[in-house]
Amino acid sequence: SLAKELGVPTSQARETVDSMINDGALITKLTGGVYDLKHVEALEPGFFSVQGDSKEKWTHVFGITTDNHLCNKHSRLDILNAAYQTFADEGITTVFNLGNWIDGEARFNKGELVTAPGMENQFNYLIDKWPVHDGIVTHFIAGDDHEGWWMKEGFNFGAYLMYLAKEQGRTDLNYIG
């Protein structure tokens, strides 16, 4: 439909849309080579506006942290706290953590841990030290290393972290997979 609308070959339209996706456009690629473009409007490289059914344009700014390695003596709580202060100052309410929130436990890092051995000790340290700012919720994902080392043993460590956090009154820590 796009190719016909623009009067260009289908291959050219596909190449252009694929290029937009590679540049970060929020375009959904559906099965059968179909694209969902109806809610996407490119503004400038790296920034996009999504128009919903209400015809109102909206934006959402969020924060990202990653590779914090809490519980390691080299982790930088000062930088993590400064990042969250910036998030709060900017009015950011949603933060995504992309993994390696704690250092985990392996034979090669035990000498660098500031907690007693064990997953629960590291989780309690994270719950105690993770920055708290009214209105900010951190959504965690996890990889297969550091905190993920426990996953290899078949344990859902993320759900357990969230459980421990809620038990301690922390509703701002949300594990999403």
C-alpha positions in Angstrom: 0.0 0.0 0.0 2.8 2.4 0.9 4.7 1.7 -2.4 1.5 2.3 -4.4 0.7 5.5 -2.4 4.2 6.8 -3.0 4.5 5.6 -6.6 7.7 3.6 -6.0 8.6 -0.1 -6.4 7.6 -2.3 -3.4 11.3 -3.2 -2.9 12.2 0.5 -2.4 9.4 1.0 0.1 10.5 -2.1 2.1 14.2 -0.9 2.1 13.1 2.5 3.3 11.0 1.1 6.1 13.7 -1.4 7.1 16.1 1.5 7.2 13.7 3.4 9.5 13.5 0.4 11.8 17.3 0.2 11.9 17.4 3.9 12.9 15.1 3.2 15.8 11.6 4.0 14.4 8.8 2.2 16.3 7.5 0.3 13.4 5.9 -3.1 13.9 7.0 -5.7 11.3 4.1 -8.2 11.0 4.0 -11.6 9.4 4.0 -11.9 5.6 6.2 -8.8 5.1 3.5 -6.4 6.3 4.4 -3.3 8.5 2.2 -1.5 10.9 2.9 2.2 10.3 -0.3 3.8 11.3 0.8 5.3 14.7 4.4 6.3 13.7 5.6 9.8 12.8 9.4 10.4 12.5 10.5 13.7 14.1 14.3 13.6 13.9 16.9 10.9 14.2 16.4 8.9 17.4 13.2 10.7 18.4 9.7 9.5 17.5 6.2 10.5 18.4 3.4 8.0 18.6 -0.1 9.1 17.8 -2.8 7.1 19.6 -6.5 6.7 18.9 -7.3 9.9 20.7 -5.3 11.9 18.0 -3.2 13.4 20.8 0.5 13.2 20.5 2.4 12.1 23.6 5.9 11.4 24.6 7.3 9.4 27.5 10.8 9.9 28.9 12.3 7.1 30.9 15.6 6.4 32.7 17.9 3.4 32.1 20.5 1.9 34.4 22.6 -1.2 33.8 25.6 -3.1 35.0 25.4 -1.8 38.6 27.0 -4.9 40.1 25.8 -4.0 43.6 27.5 -6.1 46.3 30.8 -5.8 44.5 33.3 -3.5 46.3 33.8 -1.6 43.0 30.2 -0.8 42.4 29.3 2.9 42.3 26.4 3.6 44.5 27.3 7.3 44.2 26.7 7.3 40.5 23.5 5.2 40.9 22.2 7.7 43.4 23.2 10.6 41.2 21.4 9.1 38.3 18.2 8.6 40.3 18.4 12.2 41.5 18.6 13.3 37.9 15.6 11.1 37.0 13.7 12.7 39.9 14.7 16.2 38.9 13.6 15.6 35.3 10.3 14.2 36.4 11.0 10.7 35.2 8.8 8.1 36.8 9.8 4.9 34.9 13.3 3.5 35.0 14.4 0.3 33.3 17.4 -1.7 34.6 18.9 -3.8 31.8 20.6 -6.4 34.0 23.6 -7.1 36.2 21.9 -5.4 39.1 24.0 -7.4 41.6 27.4 -9.0 41.2 26.1 -12.5 41.8 28.4 -15.2 43.1 31.1 -17.2 41.4 34.4 -18.6 42.4 36.3 -15.7 40.7 34.4 -12.8 42.4 33.9 -14.0 46.0 36.8 -11.9 47.2 35.2 -8.7 45.8 31.8 -9.1 47.5 30.8 -6.8 50.3 28.0 -9.1 51.6 28.1 -12.5 53.2 27.7 -15.4 50.7 24.3 -16.2 49.3 21.6 -14.8 47.0 19.4 -13.5 49.8 22.2 -11.4 51.3 22.8 -9.8 47.9 19.1 -9.2 47.3 18.7 -7.6 50.8 21.7 -5.4 50.1 20.1 -4.3 46.8 16.7 -3.6 48.5 18.5 -1.6 51.2 20.8 0.4 48.9 18.7 0.9 45.7 17.7 4.6 45.5 14.2 5.5 46.6 12.4 8.5 45.0 8.7 9.1 45.3 6.9 8.2 42.1 9.8 6.4 40.4 9.4 2.7 39.7 12.3 0.6 38.4 11.5 -2.3 36.1 14.2 -5.0 36.1 15.2 -7.4 33.4 17.9 -10.0 33.8 20.5 -11.6 31.7 22.2 -15.0 32.1 25.2 -13.8 34.1 25.7 -12.2 37.6 22.2 -12.4 39.0 21.5 -14.8 36.2 23.9 -17.4 37.6 21.2 -18.4 40.0 18.7 -18.8 37.2 20.9 -21.5 35.7 20.0 -23.5 38.7 16.3 -23.2 37.8 15.4 -20.6 40.4 13.2 -17.5 39.5 15.5 -15.0 41.3 13.7 -12.0 39.8 10.3 -13.0 41.3 12.1 -13.7 44.5 13.8 -10.3 44.6 10.4 -8.6 44.0 8.8 -10.8 46.8 11.6 -9.8 49.3 11.3 -6.1 48.3 7.5 -6.1 48.8 8.0 -7.8 52.2 10.3 -4.9 53.1 7.8 -2.3 51.9 9.5 -1.6 48.5 6.8 -1.5 45.9 9.0 0.5 43.5 11.0 -2.6 42.3 9.3 -4.6 39.5 10.8 -7.6 37.9 9.6 -8.0 34.3 11.7 -11.0 33.1 
